Amino acid sequence: MMIQGFNQGEKNTIEKIRLAKHMEDIKFNALFHVIDAKTTYNMLLGRPWIRENGIISSTLHQCFNYC
């Protein structure tokens, strides 16, 4: 799978991994695509996941808000 970065560069995925995550009262399994790239973040959670869990993301504060 080819992933396009914020700088419009493209990277091939190396591997896929499914992880069980737990944030406060939200538990979920997420599929992550691993790439070899220098980034300022560790993972990206897509909009479908954010909307499903009623989360409001703040790009300015780089955090999540949810009930």
Secondary structure, DSSP 8 states (H G I E B T S, - for coil): -EEE-TTS-EEE--EEEEEEEEETTEEEEEEEEE-----S-S----HHHHHHTT-EEETTTTEEE--
